[in-house]
Amino acid sequence: MSVTVSRRIKLSVLASHPVQYQAPLYRALAARENVEVLVHYGFLPDAVQQGEGFGVGFHWDLPLLEGYRHEVFFGDASKAGRMGLRAVGRLLRSLRAFNPDVIFCTGWHHPSMVAGLAAAVRSGKPRLLRCEANVLRVRGLGAQIFHRAMLTLYQAVLPIGQANRDYYRAFGVADGRMFDAPYFIDNQRFAGVSSLADRSVLRQRWGVPQEAFCFLFSGKLEGKKHPLSVVEAMRGLSGAHLLVVGSGPLEGALREACRRHGLSFSFTGFLNQSEMPLAYAAADSLVLPSDAGETWGLVVNEAMACGLPAIVSDRVGCRADLILEGETGLSFPFGDLKRLGQQMKSLVANPAHASSMGAAARERVCRDYSVGRAAAGVLQAAEAVLKK
């Protein structure tokens, strides 16, 4: 999707650190005619910081800092208390030097982003917000008051999907201040790499029986994602294999549960971004049984771009957008492992249906959840606030 920019726009972006899912958006914006972009990162994580929660240190193996200008204003994330005030001053000086028309903020989830927002408000420039928050998570009265107050600091917001849009509405943001900027992954890369992969070789590499229906769990092996629910749901299910991609604190318990229940299973360990499409090429369906802590679930976008359907809980943020029941995937009430098991069994019994859902899923995600649509939403919002 393209949008014509009627004026030259200088856009500052505030982000905590480089993220593999966000860098393509910054590149796309910077590549637009009449748009100048400067990304202000709070910090650049080292391998240990990047690997927090994964149980292994690493750097992403895709270029995240190419194609746009960037600078760092916060520094060492481990010294948040001492860095905050200095970071506000440093960023404020940078904003004054760059003199953006609009400041594009990505939330307040990290101390660097709190400092960034303080500087952005102090600058007096109009502000946009694109974050993952939704209404699927229960918040106490104090949190509700806080969120409502924070949202008054932005002139426009950029919903990534339906649950995110409902969050903005619930906390007082009028529809006229909303401009859709859907959540996306690099659809072209995932679809291209997976389509060219040798499925048989990949299955042999990761110990997946060639004839088995392969369910994929991908992500940090942590509590909010409930990987053990997949194991419980697969008890007694014949003809199926569980491929686990990722690492984290629950890995030991997950391996033990797979062995105890006699599942056909294998673990790849942590896979970097260049290898992720290969995991989807080896599988037949994604399973994501997460609770409301899964504010979106970009692994669903990844799986769908590679032609896989997904089974997700009704607490996963992307469900309302990506899962057309029985067409692009399936959903189940969070924690209802009997229902999850029935849905997994139905796919094993009818792999042709799973394949057709996967094809529809790829078409949907590549058409409607793309970097082009997200960039168009950002620029539409920027133009709207500048007209006011």
Salt bridges, closest charged atoms under 4 A:
GLU36 OE1 - ARG8 NH2 3.26
GLU36 OE2 - ARG69 NH1 3.25
GLU71 OE2 - HIS40 ND1 3.04
ASP166 OD1 - ARG169 NH1 3.87
ASP175 OD1 - ARG169 NE 2.94
ASP180 OD1 - ARG165 NH2 2.64
GLU232 OE1 - ARG235 NH1 3.39
GLU232 OE2 - HIS261 NE2 3.03
GLU251 OE2 - ARG255 NE 3.20
GLU256 OE1 - ARG259 NH2 3.65
GLU256 OE2 - ARG260 NH1 3.90
GLU275 OE2 - ARG205 NH2 2.56
ASP284 OD1 - ARG199 NH2 2.56
ASP284 OD2 - ARG203 NH2 2.71
ASP291 OD2 - HIS226 NE2 2.94
GLU294 OE1 - LYS225 NZ 2.76
ASP314 OD1 - ARG315 NE 3.61
GLU363 OE2 - ARG367 NH1 3.62
ASP368 OD2 - ARG364 NH1 3.96
ASP368 OD2 - ARG367 NH2 2.91
